[in-house]
Every structure is written in C-alpha cells, then in structure tokens.
C-alpha cells in the first residue's frame, strides 16, 4: 500500500512541478522579451543553422531538457533540439523550473564554434517556458490579409533582417507571386507561385526575412530558374557548382532545391557575421560573402574591393528597402 501511495503521490507531484515551472517562466516573460529585443531576435534559429555555425552569435533556440548537472552553482543542461543533435548549454544560477526533465523552453544563448570541426560552446543568457512564448506569439499574430496587394512592411528599419510576419504565410504567397510575375512576365502563374512558395517556406524554415531573399533572387537571376552566368553560377540564387555540391543541392536549376540552398547559404553568412552592435554591417558582410565568398571577406578584412560585389550589395539592399516599404 505504501508503494502504491508513493507512486500516486509522485504522479501528482510531477504535474504540480511542471505547473510551478510554467508559473515561474511566465513571470519572467517580460524580461525574456527585453533580452530578445536587445539582441534583435524575433524567431528561434533552426537546428541546421546551429549545427553549421562557425564563429560567434547570440541566438534563440527551442529545446527539451533531457538532463542537468549542477556543480558550485554552475549548471550544464543537456537539450534535445528538434531536427538536430543534442547540445549542452551552460549557465550560472539556473532557475529550478529549467532543471525539470522534459521541460521545454526557449533560450537565448551566446554560441561559439572556433571552426567547423570544433564543438559548440553555448552559454545561457536567458530562458522562458515554451508555452508562455507560444501564447505571446499567438496574441501578436495578425489575421490573414486577403485583399492586400503590397509587400508587408517591416517592424524596424535597417539591420539584420527581422524574422517576423505581419500577414500569414498563405496570404503572403499570392502577394509575392504577383510581384515576381510582374518583374518577370515570362513566368507562368504556376512558376511564380512555386518561386513565391519556396522563398516564403524556406525563409520561415531557416529564419530569414523573405523580403531579403526576394531581393537577392531578383538581383541574382531576375527570377529566372534557368539563368546561368558566364562564370557558371546556376539558377534562381546563382549557386556556383562547388557551392551547390557542398550544400547538397543536386539540381541547381530546380526551383525548390536552388531556393533551399540559397536560403541556407545566406542564413549561415548572417549567423557568421552577426553583430549586436552594428546589425547593418552584419547584413552587408553576409551579402559580400554570398557574392564573393567568405574567403574574400576574410582576406580583405571586410567587403572586398570588387566593383561587382559592391554593386551587388547596393542593389540587394536597395531592393530590400523597397520591398520593406522604406
């Protein structure tokens, strides 16, 4: 009987503990939102971006706690991040709710990786229970805009692209498709819709502003899936053969494969050159690396002195401003 009583008591304490954890997390939500704002974060990063990060960046992740170790006030959290390998996040004076097994949380972390073969070093800056964030995000969602015939306006000016929407993705697709076909009337309605769907879908997947991707594809290929440059760059995002192969893109002239590779590539550059002090320079360096290669940016200590690269950055940022209503 005593064993049965203890089992029933334990089953009762688990949900009570989880409820307490949620309560503590919700109380800290305003502070967590301030932290996100401080670092210009509007969406959790993807596991792929985390796995391919080289350098240092402040990111938001979504993870499930699988285990913890605390020594002298310093805690190591073993997290499962959906779609990726488990990671360890270290922090000091970690709150009790975050140490509960199976707690699901949003976390702002300072992540570093010295090179592509080095382990990830992740330091916890702040955390909140995932349910609290979902509730907050649900309240901020605007209803779909059925009659809108313009590109959505951004929440802020300049800087690394904000990863947020003011219309639903399904409502945005025809808006983007109309713009794409208006720029390249040779496209059929189905082709324009496929490009718009790819841009929006992969932008959401990788956490990049779809307006930036639209500007890049416009400048790169004029929305021509069959475009080939004199240097051999291919498709909508003008991926070089070696780059496409490294990204795992098998057919660079396939709309979805090319856009997937394009968004994945710029996401990596944005993370690499991210700076909380000067977000616009991070965007400029990311575009420079996309156009000229990360090696050229490293060799020249910034934007390479290539006319093509400088013109490319200006064209993309000009279009990005126009599409953002600036």
Buried (B, 14 or more C-beta within 10 A) or exposed (E): EEEEEEEEEEEEEEEEBBEBBBEBBBEBBEEBBEBBEEBBBBBBBBBBBBBBBBBBBBBBBBBBBEEBEBEEEEBBBBBBBEEBEEBBBBBEEBEEBBBBEEBBBBBBBBBBBEEEEEEBBBBBBBBBBBBBBEEBEEEEEEEEBEEBEEBBEBEEEBBBBBBBBBBBBEBBBBBBBBBBBEBBEEBEEEBBBBBBBBBBBBBBBBBBBBBBBBBBBBBBBEBBBEBBEEEEBBBBBBBBEEBBEEBEBEEBBBBBBBBBBBBBBBBBBBBBBBBBEEBEBBBBBBBBBBBBBBEBBEEBEEBBEBEEBBEBBEBBBEBBBEBBEE
